[in-house]
């Protein structure tokens, strides 16, 4: 590792530590303004073991967060440029990210409740053997850690919306941490996120190892030091990374080990159901070589999540949870298009029809993409389908945008689009961090328009549309 790389890594460490202090300091500075019942959640969140900044009376803390990760993104880009010039060993990239990621796991605040749900489901299933998919009434267990965990979630909490593979893993983690404090349990999911991200980067490096048009170490560094990767892995600790890790390797191994790829894709689907979007692309990829392998691949990919469900009862309660998630509109294309309908007090059926229309558009885009992919094996068609899914979601959370960030390891228009889409998706945390008021409404609309439009314009104007040839060593 040369001096320039060390300089940028050192600067990222300084920015991470200073930004952590600044985000918490600005959040605490808003406490005197938090008067009235509307800010009860904000005050409660700041008192938790891992402070949550939500429904705040001002923009100071979220602006501090954006500034911190914009600076980290710039430094990370410069770090990657040094690697590209020196052709450095990719292991230095992993080590550098691990150091920075570990520092960021101690970041002072978060802006999402999800990690509290992870620890809740982990403790319910792993310690108390309670089925987290069905929580019909208030939880009444003599467990101080669990009761502390329920403070920001209310009681009864929202039932488990995640796949059974994640719940099994969470139960294992919860069992191992049965004597740990809530703060340690929350921190562990950040560490798990960092570990999963390194597995993803390893898969990207493996897929790029024979490419002559892409600098392997540089591409991996651009992914690892992307601002959204840094935030969602080490600060947000979102389980989307646990879904992405096996999904990336399924794409990498589809040609050489299709049955292993089936198990890996099954594991990804078992983590979060969204991974099923990759299934048709891998089917047409594998069927070109061996139809029997393709059939077994499908059985494995669908069988793993079904097998993971065996310890749980799902039924109507679990289905109701998924339906609630599916119709929850917030900061998305669906949300923007729904604003006029809400203003006119349109019936709920109109809103659901709009969501179904977006889902139909996603299905049409995916169908066409699969047909083109079957002929060309160009990865751009996989990216197109994932992007269509993101634009069709009723709530476009930043951790969903992580699905596209591995594309940044490539070159070309899609890599540029993915970088900016991922980075700008951090803007949507504003909707959670700041109390939604009529005064803030226009700002939220502007932020959403920037996210949906700016990456397309930047990608088309700055980067040529090039994907020189189909790669057989991995499709991500």
TORNU-341382 format. One record per residue (C-alpha): residue in one letter; x, y, z. Coordinates in steps of 0.02 Angstrom, whole numbers, padded with zeros to 5 digits, always signed. Layout:
residues N
AXYZ/...
end
This chain:
residues 476
X+00000+00000+00000/X+00077+00166-00054/X+00074+00332+00039/X-00069+00406-00061/X-00180+00257-00018/X-00133+00271+00165/X-00171+00457+00161/X-00347+00432+00093/X-00381+00288+00211/X-00321+00392+00357/X-00429+00537+00302/X-00581+00422+00292/X-00549+00364+00469/X-00542+00546+00528/X-00702+00590+00434/X-00791+00437+00505/X-00746+00481+00685/X-00782+00667+00665/X-00944+00633+00572/X-01003+00514+00708/X-00977+00648+00839/X-01059+00782+00731/X-01215+00680+00692/X-01248+00646+00876/X-01204+00824+00930/X-01323+00901+00803/X-01461+00781+00856/X-01440+00827+01039/X-01435+01012+00994/X-01614+00996+00930/X-01682+00932+01097/X-01738+01105+01157/X-01843+01123+00998/X-01927+00954+01024/X-02081+01013+01119/X-02251+00933+01104/X-02314+00757+01075/X-02254+00755+00893/X-02074+00742+00951/X-02097+00606+01082/X-02023+00478+00964/X-01872+00588+00930/X-01833+00609+01115/X-01862+00425+01151/X-01748+00375+01007/X-01602+00476+01072/X-01611+00385+01239/X-01590+00210+01165/X-01428+00107+01174/X-01404+00144+00989/X-01483+00316+00967/X-01608+00331+00825/X-01631+00501+00743/X-01809+00504+00677/X-01951+00633+00667/X-01829+00769+00722/X-01881+00952+00730/X-01743+01003+00609/X-01627+00947+00470/X-01461+00972+00559/X-01420+00791+00600/X-01470+00718+00432/X-01371+00854+00342/X-01222+00807+00450/X-01247+00626+00398/X-01257+00671+00213/X-01102+00778+00228/X-01006+00641+00318/X-01044+00507+00190/X-01021+00624+00043/X-00846+00658+00109/X-00817+00472+00135/X-00877+00438-00042/X-00757+00566-00114/X-00611+00498-00013/X-00657+00321-00061/X-00658+00368-00245/X-00485+00445-00228/X-00426+00289-00136/X-00488+00183-00282/X-00398+00295-00407/X-00233+00266-00316/X-00262+00079-00327/X-00298+00089-00512/X-00134+00179-00543/X-00031+00059-00439/X-00118-00106-00484/X-00115-00147-00299/X-00163-00314-00226/X-00349-00328-00193/X-00312-00395-00018/X-00258-00219+00033/X-00430-00161-00020/X-00517-00290+00090/X-00405-00247+00237/X-00432-00059+00217/X-00620-00080+00208/X-00618-00196+00360/X-00526-00064+00462/X-00642+00077+00409/X-00795-00033+00425/X-00749-00083+00602/X-00729+00100+00651/X-00898+00141+00573/X-00983+00002+00673/X-00964+00119+00821/X-01053+00261+00731/X-01152+00359+00859/X-01326+00357+00781/X-01436+00267+00657/X-01588+00323+00557/X-01684+00161+00542/X-01775+00050+00666/X-01732-00109+00572/X-01585-00162+00681/X-01702-00158+00831/X-01818-00277+00739/X-01671-00392+00702/X-01624-00402+00885/X-01806-00425+00935/X-01836-00571+00817/X-01667-00644+00864/X-01711-00644+01048/X-01891-00701+01026/X-01844-00852+00921/X-01667-00888+00980/X-01694-00868+01167/X-01881-00886+01199/X-01928-00999+01050/X-02072-00884+01002/X-02127-00885+00820/X-02093-00705+00763/X-02208-00721+00612/X-02362-00728+00723/X-02373-00601+00865/X-02560-00584+00898/X-02548-00497+01067/X-02429-00401+01178/X-02269-00493+01225/X-02259-00527+01411/X-02094-00609+01454/X-01980-00581+01602/X-01832-00523+01500/X-01758-00349+01533/X-01662-00348+01368/X-01818-00394+01270/X-01923-00264+01360/X-01792-00131+01325/X-01792-00187+01143/X-01981-00162+01132/X-01972+00022+01185/X-01952+00094+01009/X-02059-00042+00927/X-02213-00040+01038/X-02298-00197+01102/X-02357-00300+01011/X-02224-00263+00881/X-02236-00280+00693/X-02221-00466+00649/X-02070-00533+00556/X-02076-00478+00371/X-01911-00564+00325/X-01872-00732+00248/X-01856-00889+00355/X-01671-00904+00319/X-01641-00736+00401/X-01750-00781+00549/X-01655-00943+00576/X-01490-00848+00568/X-01558-00714+00685/X-01613-00851+00807/X-01437-00923+00806/X-01362-00751+00838/X-01489-00717+00975/X-01450-00883+01059/X-01264-00847+01057/X-01297-00673+01130/X-01424-00724+01261/X-01316-00647+01398/X-01268-00492+01299/X-01338-00318+01323/X-01453-00241+01193/X-01312-00123+01141/X-01195-00268+01103/X-01332-00360+01009/X-01366-00207+00900/X-01180-00183+00867/X-01162-00365+00813/X-01279-00338+00665/X-01165-00199+00605/X-01017-00319+00614/X-01118-00450+00520/X-01156-00320+00387/X-00971-00281+00365/X-00929-00467+00353/X-01066-00496+00223/X-01001-00349+00121/X-00827-00425+00113/X-00904-00587+00049/X-00994-00486-00087/X-00831-00399-00133/X-00743-00567-00143/X-00876-00626-00265/X-00854-00469-00370/X-00665-00495-00373/X-00688-00675-00427/X-00805-00624-00568/X-00683-00490-00630/X-00525-00594-00618/X-00512-00629-00805/X-00573-00462-00867/X-00450-00353-00961/X-00562-00201-00973/X-00585-00180-00784/X-00454-00155-00649/X-00504-00287-00521/X-00439-00200-00365/X-00506-00031-00421/X-00679-00101-00456/X-00689-00188-00288/X-00631-00029-00200/X-00763+00077-00287/X-00896-00044-00222/X-00827-00060-00046/X-00796+00126-00020/X-00958+00182-00100/X-01049+00295+00026/X-01204+00186+00028/X-01102+00027+00053/X-01012+00107+00200/X-01173+00166+00279/X-01285+00016+00253/X-01153-00113+00301/X-01071-00034+00453/X-01202+00090+00516/X-01370+00028+00455/X-01318-00156+00465/X-01461-00202+00351/X-01497-00383+00308/X-01504-00344+00122/X-01317-00376+00125/X-01350-00550+00191/X-01464-00576+00042/X-01340-00503-00082/X-01190-00608-00026/X-01258-00778-00083/X-01347-00697-00231/X-01185-00626-00300/X-01098-00793-00282/X-01245-00882-00365/X-01219-00769-00515/X-01031-00801-00511/X-01046-00992-00502/X-01196-01017-00616/X-01089-01080-00761/X-00961-01186-00670/X-01064-01252-00522/X-01250-01232-00563/X-01312-01340-00419/X-01209-01242-00293/X-01280-01085-00374/X-01454-01155-00343/X-01417-01179-00158/X-01344-01004-00147/X-01491-00921-00234/X-01607-01020-00121/X-01513-00951+00029/X-01530-00775-00041/X-01718-00795-00068/X-01733-00867+00108/X-01652-00708+00174/X-01764-00586+00079/X-01890-00638-00052/X-01834-00501-00174/X-01689-00611-00231/X-01812-00714-00332/X-01795-00582-00469/X-01631-00667-00518/X-01712-00837-00542/X-01769-00821-00725/X-01601-00749-00779/X-01504-00893-00703/X-01626-01020-00773/X-01599-00962-00951/X-01412-00953-00920/X-01399-01131-00855/X-01524-01209-00976/X-01411-01161-01121/X-01285-01290-01059/X-01389-01423-00973/X-01578-01433-00955/X-01569-01561-00815/X-01453-01449-00714/X-01573-01305-00743/X-01719-01407-00675/X-01621-01459-00520/X-01564-01279-00499/X-01745-01221-00490/X-01790-01356-00364/X-01644-01305-00253/X-01675-01118-00268/X-01857-01138-00216/X-01831-01285-00100/X-01708-01201+00017/X-01827-01062+00075/X-01970-01188+00090/X-01860-01300+00197/X-01810-01152+00305/X-01994-01120+00341/X-02019-01290+00423/X-01988-01228+00602/X-02117-01089+00581/X-02303-01069+00562/X-02338-00935+00432/X-02517-00937+00373/X-02632-00786+00368/X-02532-00686+00497/X-02371-00695+00398/X-02461-00659+00235/X-02543-00508+00316/X-02373-00441+00367/X-02308-00454+00189/X-02465-00369+00123/X-02442-00226+00245/X-02262-00203+00187/X-02314-00215+00005/X-02441-00073+00019/X-02339+00044+00130/X-02303+00191+00014/X-02159+00306+00062/X-02029+00405-00039/X-02040+00315-00206/X-02108+00335-00382/X-02272+00262-00318/X-02272+00391-00178/X-02246+00534-00301/X-02383+00474-00418/X-02500+00447-00270/X-02487+00626-00207/X-02623+00694-00325/X-02736+00548-00278/X-02713+00583-00093/X-02748+00767-00124/X-02913+00721-00208/X-02954+00595-00070/X-02965+00459-00200/X-03029+00287-00143/X-02898+00163-00082/X-02933+00052-00232/X-02858+00186-00346/X-02696+00184-00246/X-02686-00005-00253/X-02721+00001-00440/X-02574+00119-00461/X-02460+00001-00367/X-02520-00146-00472/X-02486-00044-00629/X-02306-00015-00573/X-02287-00200-00533/X-02353-00243-00707/X-02227-00123-00783/X-02087-00209-00685/X-02148-00379-00744/X-02151-00320-00926/X-01975-00247-00914/X-01912-00407-00834/X-01994-00518-00965/X-01913-00421-01107/X-01747-00418-01013/X-01749-00607-00989/X-01782-00633-01175/X-01635-00521-01222/X-01524-00599-01089/X-01561-00773-01157/X-01491-00718-01325/X-01343-00612-01269/X-01300-00650-01085/X-01265-00464-01067/X-01276-00413-00885/X-01359-00248-00925/X-01525-00341-00937/X-01510-00405-00758/X-01472-00227-00702/X-01622-00164-00800/X-01739-00285-00711/X-01671-00241-00538/X-01688-00055-00577/X-01867-00082-00635/X-01903-00171-00471/X-01831-00025-00372/X-01936+00100-00469/X-02092-00007-00441/X-02072-00024-00252/X-02199+00070-00146/X-02058+00124-00028/X-01884+00153-00101/X-01777+00138+00055/X-01589+00165+00039/X-01550-00015+00087/X-01649-00073-00065/X-01537+00034-00176/X-01391-00071-00112/X-01447-00207-00234/X-01374-00106-00377/X-01214-00045-00295/X-01109-00199-00344/X-01130-00140-00524/X-01012+00004-00481/X-00866-00119-00492/X-00894-00124-00680/X-00864+00010-00811/X-00989+00096-00923/X-01157+00181-00912/X-01236+00059-00791/X-01091+00076-00670/X-01110+00265-00670/X-01298+00254-00647/X-01279+00130-00503/X-01149+00239-00415/X-01257+00395-00418/X-01421+00306-00384/X-01345+00222-00232/X-01263+00380-00167/X-01418+00489-00191/X-01531+00359-00110/X-01461+00418+00057/X-01570+00572+00029/X-01725+00470+00067/X-01669+00453+00248/X-01730+00632+00263/X-01909+00569+00262/X-01874+00466+00419/X-01752+00583+00504/X-01860+00740+00497/X-02040+00756+00554/X-02151+00755+00398/X-02242+00921+00402/X-02326+01024+00265/X-02174+01138+00272/X-02056+00991+00235/X-02167+00909+00106/X-02098+01002-00045/X-01920+00961+00008/X-01962+00775+00014/X-02036+00786-00161/X-01881+00874-00226/X-01765+00744-00147/X-01865+00604-00227/X-01860+00686-00399/X-01672+00708-00384/X-01650+00524-00343/X-01761+00460-00483/X-01700+00577-00621/X-01522+00637-00586/X-01434+00467-00601/X-01512+00438-00772/X-01457+00607-00837/X-01281+00590-00766/X-01259+00414-00836/X-01318+00463-01010/X-01217+00623-01022/X-01055+00568-00940/X-01027+00385-00983/X-01031+00292-01150/X-01148+00143-01158/X-01026+00001-01171/X-01022-00179-01118/X-00889-00255-01231/X-00941-00437-01221/X-01042-00560-01120/X-00945-00629-00974/X-00961-00810-00924/X-00871-00800-00758/X-01008-00709-00665/X-01152-00597-00703/X-01142-00465-00571/
end
